[in-house]
Amino acid sequence: MTTMAGVGCSESPDSRTAGIEAARAAMCETGGNRCDLALLHHTAKHDPQQFHDGVRSVVGSSPRLIGGYAGGIITRDYLGYDGYQSAVGVLASDKVKMDMFIEHGLNKHGEHEIGRRLGRQIQSKRYEGSPGLIYMYDSVKSFSPTGGFDMNVGTYLMEGLSESLDTWPSAAGMGMIGNIQFNPTFQFFDDQIVQQAAMALVLHGSARLDTIVMHGCKPASAYHTVTRADRNVVLEIDGKPALDAVAEMLGPHSDRGWQDYPLFITLGVNKGKKFGEYKEEEYANRLCMAIDQQRRGLVMFEPDLTPGTEIQLMRRSVDFDYIRQRAQQLHDDLGHRKPFLALYIDCMGRAASYCGSDGEEGAEVQKVIGSQMPLLGMYTGVELGAVGGRQQALDWSGVLCVFSE
């Protein structure tokens, strides 16, 4: 049979109804009754068991299910977040092969060990053609309504994966969240509804995965050097407390105090030539998620800003023309291959309500990609994609993925 995919969404506040509506709309888009794989994503306002049951009532008991929480949803013709948004993507094919893997216990065994175990599972299988890997994990390690939250670290997960994989296939990943407050998240794996898990989906056979990273920052300072750090806390830059160093970079007329730095301050690491032509695609950006006031440090989403790392203060600048061009570039690079499903893994902070943009950059992806194929986008806490030839945890980025055959 011809490979068929579809994506449906719902805003129903009733979780079971939302699952039914989204699954029915997705199945309607395929034009058939068969489903081999369903991708499930919804915000933290939904009950995951009820949503799962609603989807199952439509697609049946045999399809594989995978997915989890998202801060919001993007499809061909819909974009929304912070509410009751949900979406289901379905796939049916005799030519595309599908394998899924899961490892439990991120908070018990650590991100590196879970990545190593997950990579070992992936490596143990034989694949046809050029496999494409989508991997995902629970971003939130712990949460307290009064005491903040702690994050699972994508960099450590990737390090573990790299230890077990002989070579990385074409890949992209996401650290899942359900809202910008980083409340606890849930993941779907067949009929398991779990937390603290890392999962992988491999499509192979006739399928190929192509990806491209959409950045949204430009350098706003000279190069500076991290001189002291503790895991994901940058304590000193150029020998000064990090908060003081950032204040100097912003300048005396800045209207931003250190209380404003979380989800605002972004530090970039140039993976290309230091003084070469600026290329957005060669930067890995790191977003501040909290302040260590006692040590005057920046708590970052990732721990790789180690002593000796050269960084630049980045200015957020989501260029809609750039987004369209990057999306079109990925589509054009498919050549004569037939695309059947696109995924857009998008940073929650890039949503217009949080970044102050006049429009939604996800809408630009809709214009180029949504008009050509089914599109399932989800707002995430961390995006993972290829920068400088290797997998990187990314912040303030979008990773566009297209499966074709």
JONORLIN-V176342 format. One line per field, one symbol per residue. ss: DSSP state (A for helix, B for strand, O for the rest). psi: psi as a letter, one per 30 degrees, with the letter a starting at -180 (. if undefined). Layout:
ss = ???
psi = ???
This chain:
ss = OOOBBBBBBBOOOOAAAAAAAAAAAAAAAAOOOOOOBBBBBBOOOOOAAAAAAAAAAAAOOOOBBBBBBOOBBBOOOOBBBOOOOBBBBBBBOOOBBBBBBBBBOAAAAOAAAAAAAAAAAAAOOOOOOOOBBBBBBBOBBBBBOOOBBBBOOAAAAAAAAAAAOOOOOBBBBBBBOOOOOOOOOOBBBOOBBBOOBBBBBBBBBOOBBBBBBBOOBBBOOOOBBBBBBBOOBBBBBOOBBAAAAAAAAAOOOOOOOAAAOOOOOBBBBBOOOOOOOOOAAABBBBBBBBBBOOOOBBBBOOOOOOOOOBBBBBBBOOOAAAAAAAAAAAAAOOOOOOBBBBBBBBBAAAOAAAAOOOOOAAAAAAAAAAOOOOBBBBBBOBBBBBBOOBBBBBOOOBBBBBBBO
psi = lkkkllklllgkfjeeeeeeeeeeeeeeffgafkkfkkkkkllffljeeeeeeeeefefafekkklaalkflkkaegkkllgbhkllkklkkkffkkkkklkklhefefleeeeeeeeeeeefflklkbjkkkkklljejelkkffgalkkkjeeeeeeeefefkelklklllkjklflffhlklllkjcgkjllhlklkkjkacfkkkklkkjlglkkgllklkkfkljcgjjekkhglkeeeeeeeeflfgkgklfffekgekkkkjjfakegakkjefgkkkkkkflkieeghlkjlflggilkfkklkkkkkijjeeeeeeeeeeeeeffbgljkfkkkjjkkeffkefffglflkfffeeeeeeffflkkjkkklekkklkkgglkkkllhlkjkkkkl.
